[in-house]
Amino acid sequence: MGDMRAACPERRVHVIGGGMAGLACAVRLTANGVPVSLWEGAGQAGGRCRSFHDALLDRHIDNGNHLLLSGNRAVRDFLATIGAPDALRGPERASFPFLDLATAERWTVVPSAGIFPWWLFSRRTRIPGTNIRDYLAGARLAWAKPGDTIASLFDTGSALYKRFWAPLTIAVLNTDPKEAAAELLWPVIQETFGKGEAACRPRYAPDGLSTAFVDPALAWLEQKGAEVTLKRRLSGLVLEGDRVTALDFGAARIALGEGDSVVLALPPAGVAKLLPELALPDQYRAIVNVHYRLDHAPKGFVSPLGILGGTAEWLFVRGDVASVTVSAADALAEVGEPEIITRVWRDVAQALGLNPDRPPLIARVIKEKRATFAQTPGQVTKRPGAGTRWRNLALAGDWTNTGLPATIEGAMRSGEVAAEVLG
């Protein structure tokens, strides 16, 4: 086994994993003047946050739909650094339309400007079936204890729970409210709804997630002198004392100099294979995405649309492609694709005013059975910090102890923290 490169006399950080956490870490280090080598085992970077041309649909689609908000500070800073501050688009004011399939009711949540929630004081702007007293229960999230679940804090029979807290929890935590860790939702409320309308504006990538995040990040890194290598999977770490002394890529090995460091920005299962002594999150929840190619682009549709009372949960429309995301979807992920296409289409058709008995001939189902770690109280206790007992090794990923849910924002903040840990 030969050295791919001799130990480098200058300091270098090897970032293993090119998902959002790895990219954010590499960008932060590079911006700070630290030489970086980014290694990704797949043929493309981005992890779950990526786009590709789907041959069946003959359209460019995202691997999964991600709802970003204007209050996502780490996302905003990342895009500004890589020279893509306008990569995300969205409405000038925040609004969140919903449809209840069971009652055919439609409403739109429109947060107030400023931090005071004036919208709660009007029947016209409140969620149907709710009153002002219902919303006061949201303060319980601020004092949620580590073992609390979302369902344990609210009246699960109330309209507000069914029409706001439950769908919000599933969308953000990808975990059923009966088992979702309440402590993870409060930081999201603080940084978005808690700061008023300006922090709640939906943001999306009109040309795809890769075009917005991945491609400009890789181009920026290479332009700044960072080394980016795809299709190179790490097989093992050589550990001696309190340091990582080499990276084992199977057929070749990189010896690390005294000043070199490593960031493992991999999923928890990947880190567990390399460092089996660590206790890490080991349960997961699925996300199912369904993409339909329509006969024509719907007119006047406001995306995304929250859907209640059916199988679909969030409907996104880009051109003539309608994309549905179903979170906490372990049971649905076990269903055959034809049944998923038919079942989800009934909801989409009602939302768009189309024929529910005639699903499009072209549809794509993408199942991610390990989309995120299960964000339950028990699994949250297994989230490690960025630092490790090896002084030149740090961890990054939305599953690390960021205090936030497993989202793009959480992944990027974990990358920032890992960069800071290594100095």
TIKOL-230100 format. One record per residue: y, x, z of N, C-alpha, C in turn. Coordinates in pm, whole numbers, plus 50000, padded with zeros to 5 digits. Layout:
N
YXZYXZYXZ/...
***
This chain:
423
498815008550000500005000050000501245008950000/502035008049896503195016749885504465010149931/505465018549963506765013350001507505008249879/508064996149887508914991249780510244998749780/510625003449901511855010849911511825018650042/512305030450040512325038350162513315032150260/513155035550389514065030550490515495034150452/516375024050455517745025850408518605031350520/519445041650495520265047350601521365037750646/521815028850559522825019250600522175006950657/522954999550736522434987250793522194976950684/521084969850693520784959150597520044947950672/520364935450637519674924050694518834917650585/517554915950615516614909350523516484894850566/516924885750482516824871450509515614866150434/514644861150510513394856250452513464841050441/513594836050318513694821650296515034818150234/514994811550119516204808350046516574793650049/516204786650157516664772850174518104772850223/518564761450272519954760450315520264769650432/519324771050525519564779850639519654794450594/518724798650508518744812350458519964815450375/520344806050288521524808150205522784809050292/522894800050391524074800250478524154813350556/523004818150604522974830850677523364842450586/522784842850467523084853650373524544853650333/525104841750312526524840850274527404845450388/527114841250510527934845350625527884860550645/526684866350638526564880750655527284888250544/527104883850421527744890450307529254889450318/529764877850359531204876250377531744885550484/530884889050581531284898350688531084912950650/530674915250526530524929050479529184935350510/528194927450550526874932750583525984932450459/525344943450419524414943350306523234934050336/522874925750237521844915550256520824916250143/519554914450182518484912050085517894898450116/517934889450019517404875950036516084874949963/515024870750034513684869649978513234855149983/512784849949869512304836149861510944836049794/509974829249859508624829049806508444820349683/509244809849669509124800949554509874806549434/509764799449323510454803849202511894799549197/512344792049297513734787749303514174786949449/515444788549471515994787349606516394772949632/516784770149755517274756949790516374749049883/515064752249886514164744549971514154729949932/514334721050030514374706750001515684702649934/516674711149939517984707949882518094714349744/517444708249646517454714049512517304703149407/517624706849284517534697649171516584703449067/516094694748980515234699348872515224688848761/514844693348642514704683848531513304677848538/513254664748555511964657948563511554653648422/510414658648378509964656048241509634641248220/509114634548322508764620448307510014611948289/510994613948376512244606248367513144611348255/512944624048216513834630948123515274630648176/515394632948305516684633248371516684644348476/517864648948509518024658848615518144651248746/517244653748840517254646448967517204656249084/517574651349200517444659149323516054656849382/515534667249445514234666049510514234654649610/515344653249682515514642249777516974638949789/517274626849831518674622849846519174627149983/520354632849986520954637350112522344631250123/522594623750231523904617850255524724627650338/525764633050277526664642250345527954635050377/528654639550482529904633550522531004644050525/532234639350510533374648450505533554656150635/532994651150745533094658150872532084669250891/531244671850791530244682550801530924696150784/531354701950893532174714050892531474725850828/530204728150861529494739750807529324738650656/529024726550609528884724350464530204727450395/531274722450450532604724550391532954739450386/532704746650496533014760950500532154768850402/530884765250393529964772050302530444770750158/530774758650117531204756449980532524763549951/533414763950049534684770950029534434785950011/533524791550088533254805950081532684809849946/531754801649892531104805349766531914801049644/533134796149668534004792649557533704779249493/533104770149570532774756849517533294745849609/534574746349647535094736549744535094722249693/535084720549561535134707149503533784702749446/532704709249490531374706149436530894692349477/531404687249590531024673949636532144664049606/531754652049569532724641549539532464629649631/533404620449630533214608449710534474600149713/534404588449776535554579449780536694585149865/537904580249839539064584649916539044579150058/538344568150078538204562450212536734559650239/536364560650366534974558750406534604543950403/533464540950345532924527350350531424528250330/530684519650401529234519950397528714505850374/528374502350248527864488850220526414487350263/526054475450308524694472250350524254459050289/522954457550275522324445050230521134442150319/521094430150376519934425550452519094416950358/517944421850318517114414650221516614401450275/516394400550407515834388450466516814376750459/518124379750473519124369150477520034369250354/519924379650271520794381650154522244384350194/522494387050323523854390250367524234404350322/525474405650285526044418750251527294420850336/527474433150378528674436750453528964451550432/530154455550469530554469450454531184474350583/530684485250636531274491650754532384500750706/533604498150753534774506050714535414511650840/535134524150875535724530050995537244530250988/537874529551105539334529651112539894543651096/541134544251047541854557051046542164560851190/542094573751219542314578051357541064576351440/541174580551566539984580751651539724567351719/540714558251722540484545451790539804535851692/538674529951731537904521451638538444507251628/539584505551562540184492351549539274482551476/538404487551390537554478651309536604470251394/536364474551516535444467251603536064454351657/537394453051648538074441851712538284429851619/537754430751498537894419651405536524414851358/536324401751357535064396151310534844399351162/535934400851087535834403650944535284417550916/535534427151007535124440950983533914445151065/533564437251169532364440451246531114437051165/530014442951205528724439751144528364425351179/527914417351083527594403151110526624401551227/526934391851312526064388851424526354397151548/527404405351546527714413951660529044409951721/529244413951847530524411951912530984425051974/532194425552020532784437952068531994444052183/531404435552269530654440752384529424448552339/528834444652227527634451552178527904466352154/529094469252104529404483052066529624492152186/529994486352298530234494452418528964501752462/527804495952429526554502352469526364515852401/527104518352293526994531252226527374542952314/528174540352418528574550952509527384556752585/526284549352590525104554452660524574567252595/524834569052466524384581152399525014593652458/526244592252507526954603952561526274609252686/525544600552756524874604752880523364604552864/522894604952742521454604652719520774616752782/519684614352852518914625152914517904630452814/517394642652836516464648652739515274640052702/514784631752794513604623752763513904610152703/515174606652689515534593452640515274592152490/514844580452450514734577152307515854567452272/516114565852144517154556452101516804542452147/515574538252128515174524652164515304522052313/515174532452395515254530552540516684528052587/517664530852504519064529652544519724516752499/519084509352408519724497752349518834485452357/519444473852340518724461252330518134460552190/516844462752179516214463752047516164450251974/516464439452043516484426451978517854422751925/518864430751953520234427351913520464430151765/521434422951709521794424951568522344438951546/523114444151641523694457351623522614468151619/521594466651702520494476251698519784475651565/519454463751519518694462351396519514466151273/520824463851279521654465851161522494478551164/522464485751274523234498251280522464509651345/522114508151472521524519451543520164523351487/519324513651456517994516951403518084523551266/518784517751167518864524451037519574537851043/520594539051129521284551951142520344562451198/519574558751299518634568151360517594572851260/517014563551186515984567251089516564576250981/517784573250935518404581250830518744595250877/519244596451000519724609351049518604617651111/517734611151188516694618451260515334618051192/515174609951089513894608851020512754606251118/513034598051217512074594951323512304580651369/511234573351396511354559751443512164559351573/513104549851588513924549151709513124548151837/511904542751831511084541651951510694555352007/510734565651922510354578951967511404589651936/512534585651877513564595251839514374599751959/514644612651969515384618452081516854614252074/517294606752175518664601452176519714612452181/519384623552246520374634152263520824640252130/520044638452024520414644351896521394635751817/521494622951850522374614151772523824614951818/524044617651946525414617751997526304628151929/525854640551907526724650151837527134645351698/526254638151630526594632851498527694622451510/527574613451608528604603251630529934609851664/529904619951750531134626951789531854633051669/531094639251580531704646851471532034638351349/531594625851348531874617151232532654604751277/531954594451321532634582251363533614584751476/533304594351563534184597251675535504603451636/535594608451515536844614551468537584605751369/537054593851345537754584651258537344585551113/537984577051033537604575350893537594588250812/538544597250837538654609450755537434618450767/536674617150877535484625450896534204618350852/534324605950804533154597850771532984595350622/533804601350539533754598150396532464603450334/531704594950269530464599450205530754609650096/529904619750088530054630149988528714632249918/528764633949787527554635749709527804646149601/526724651249546526804661349441526604654249307/527654651949229527514644049105526594650349003/526504663649004525654670548906524374676148969/524064671849091522844676249157523094686449266/522164686949362522304695749478522274710549440/521434714149344521374728149303522694732649243/523294724049161524564727549098525664728949202/525614720849306526654721249409526464732649508/525224734549554524974743949663524284756949619/523184755649548522294767049528522804776749421/523074771549303523474780249193524754788149224/525814781649274527004789549306526804799349421/525924795849516525654805149627524944817649578/523924815849493523204827449440524124836049353/524944829549271525874837149187526874844849272/527364838749378528334845349467527684857149539/526484855149589525784865949659525564877949568/525104875449448524834886549356526134893349313/527184885549296528494891249260529034900049371/528684896749497529124904549611528174916049644/527124917849564526244929249583524994926549663/524754914149703523514911049776522334911449681/521164915149734519944915249655519214902049673/518894895449563518184882649569516884883949491/515764881249559514454882449497513674869449516/513254863349405512444851249409510984854649384/510114845349412508664846849392508104858849468/508604861149586508094872049670507904866549811/506664863549846506364857149974505974867350079/506564866250195506264875350305504894872450363/504044882650374502694881050428502624883750577/503464892850625503384896350765504544905150808/504684906350940505684914951001504964926251074/505454938351063504944949451141505834950651264/505254948051382506004947951507505594959851592/506574967251636506334978751723507334978251837/506824976051959507724975052073508614962852061/509914965152067510864954052061511544952851925/510884958251819511494958151687510494953951578/511044948751472510304947451347510524960451271/509444967251236509604980251170509294979851021/508664968950974508374967950831508104953450793/508324950650666508014937650608506834939450513/505794931350533504584932550452504574921450348/504644925150222504604915550112503264915650040/502234920150108500904920350050500644933049974/501044933649849500804945449767501794956549795/502854953449867503874963549894504484960950031/505124971150084505704970350218507084976550217/507994970450292509334976050309509444981450451/509704994350463509955000250594511404998050632/511634993850756512984990850802513585002750874/514845005450843515565015850914515955011351053/516475020651133516835017651271517885006651279/518765005951180519814995851183519494983051110/518334982251049517974970350971517514958851059/517734946751011517354934751084516704924750991/516094914451052515384904150976515764890451029/515954881050938516134866950975515014859150908/514224852150988513184843350934513784829450919/514114825850796514684812650766513634804350692/512514802550758511354795550701511084782750780/510284773550727509844762050808509054766950929/508984758651034508294763151156506844767051133/506154760251041504754763951015504664777950956/505624781650871505634794950814505914805650917/506834802751009507144812251117505944813651210/505254802651237504094802951327503004812151274/502834812651143501824821551085502194836151106/503474839051103503934852951118504034856851265/504384847251351504564849951494503804839351574/502484839951576501684829451640501924828151790/502504838151852502734837251997503894827952032/504734824351934505874815751962505444801151970/506014793752064505824779352073506914772751991/506534766051884507504760351790507184745651766/508134737851713507804724051675506604723951580/505664714951606504444714951526504034700951480/504954691451493504734678051440505834674951340/505494666851239506414664651129506494649851095/507564646451022507714632950970507994633550821/507494623650751507574623550605508834616350555/509214619650433510234612350358509654609550220/509834597250173509384593550039510614589949956/510724596049839511804593049745511204586949619/511844576749567511404570249444512594569849348/512384574749227513424575149125513014566149009/513884556848972513644547648860514644550448749/514144551548628515054552348513515284538248461/516544533848467516904520248430517254519348281/517334506948233517714504748093519174508448069/519984506948174521404510348162521954513248301/523084519848305523714523048433524334510448492/524034506848616524634495048679526154496448689/526864485448668528314485648677528774480648813/529764487248868530364482748992529544485349117/528484493249105527644495949222528264507049306/528364504749436528894514749529527724521749595/527624534749574526494542649626526964551449741/526134552749846524804546849865524894533049929/523824525449915523714512249976522604512750080/522924508650203521904507450306521164494250291/519844494750292519024482750271518174480250395/518254467950445517494464050563516484453250526/515394452650602514444441750587513424443650477/513314455550420512334457950316511694471550332/511254477350223510684490850225511754501350199/512614498750101513694507950070514684508450187/515334520050203516304521450311517694525350259/517734534950168519024538950109518854539749958/519774533449887519744533249741520934541149686/520634551049604521644559249539521524556849388/522634555749319522614554049174523494564749111/522904572149017523654582148941523324579948794/524294574648720524034571348581523014560248570/521964562748492520924552448475519694555248561/519854563248664518754566048756519084560248894/518214551448941518324545849076517314553149165/517814559049272516964567049361516954560949500/515764559749556515594553649688515004563949783/515534564049905514984572650010514424563850121/513204567050164512584560450278512234571350379/512884570950494512654581050598511654576150701/511204585350788510174582150885509034574850816/508594580550703507734573550607506294578450610/505764581850725504384586750733503394576650675/503544563850710502604553650662502754551650512/503994551050463504214548850320503694560550238/503784572650292503334584350219501834584050192/501084575950266499644574750245499294564150141/500274556750094500054546149996500054552049855/499304546349765499254551149627500594549249557/500864557849460502154557449392502434544349321/501474538349248501774525549182502224514749280/501584514149397501974504249497503364507249551/503684519949574505024523649622506074519449520/505814522349393506774518949287507034503949283/505984496149293506124481549288506834476249412/506424481149528506964476049653508454479349667/508824491749638510214495849652511084489149545/510504486949426511304480849320511784466849357/510984459249430511414445849471512744446449547/512884456549631514124458149707515274462549618/514994472049530516024477049439516504465949347/515574458049296515934447249204516844437149271/516544433649397517404424149468518784430149489/518834443049518520114449549542520974450149416/520334452149301521054453849175521094441149090/520464430449136520454418049060519574418848936/518434425748947517514427448835516214419748861/515324419648764514074412148775513094419548866/512734413848981511824420849074510394422049021/510044413848921508684414048868508514423648751/509584430448713509514439648599510074453348637/509294461248709509764474748743509904483248617/510804492648616510964501448500509654508448464/509454510848337508244517548292508204532148335/509374537548363509454551748401509934552748546/509114558248632509464559948773508744572248827/509374578648920508814590848980508824589249132/507684592049194507564592049340507434606449389/508244610049487508164623349547507904621649697/506754626349741506384625549882506564639149948/507314639250057507464651350137506874648550275/505634652250293504944648550417505394656850536/506024668250510506584676350618508084678350595/508774667350571510184668250536511014674350650/510794669750773511454675350890510474675751006/510814683351109510004682551229510254669051295/509284664351371509414651451439510434652951551/511554645851538512664647951633512514638751754/511434641251826511104633951948511484642552068/511614636552187511934644752305510994656452326/509694654152307508734664952328508894676252229/509124672952102509284683352000510624690552013/511644683352059512954689652077512874701052179/512024699552282511894710152382511274722752323/510654721652206510034733252143510964740352044/512184735452029513114742051938513544755351998/513314766251929513724779251983515184782151950/515764791452025517084796251989516994805851872/518144810751829518164819851714517634833651751/517874837951875517424851151916515964851351954/515344862951945513944864651984513834877052074/512644879552123512454891352209512474904352130/512414903251997512554915051912514034916451876/514624927451910516074928651904516634928451763/515814930651664516324930151527515734918451447/515314908051519514714896351453515364883651505/515844875251413516434862351447515764851251367/515934838951414515364827151349516474818151299/516244811551187517184801651134516404790251073/516964778451080516314766651025516814754351097/516744742751031517224730551096516374726751216/515224733351232514314730551344514624739251465/515534748751454515924757051569516904749151656/517214754551771517994747051870519484747351839/519874739751738521284738951699522034728351778/521294719351845521924707951911522164696551815/521884698651686522064688451583520704684251528/520664672951459519424668951392519074678451278/517894676351221517414684651110518034679550980/519244683950953520004679950836520514692550765/521164690650649521774702050580522814708550670/523614700350737524624705850828523964714150939/522894708950998522194716451102521594729251050/521014728850930520424740850871521484751650850/522644747650798523694757450771524244763450900/524384755251002524864760751130523844770351190/522574767451170521564776651222521664790151153/521974790051022522154802650950523354810351001/524434803151031525614809651087525294816151223/524574808751306524244813951440523364826251430/522374825951341521494837551324522304849851281/523264847751193524114858751150524914864451267/525394855551355526164859951470525284867351571/524044862651589523124869051683522874883651645/522784885951514522534899751468523814907851457/524944901351483526214908451480526664911851342/
***
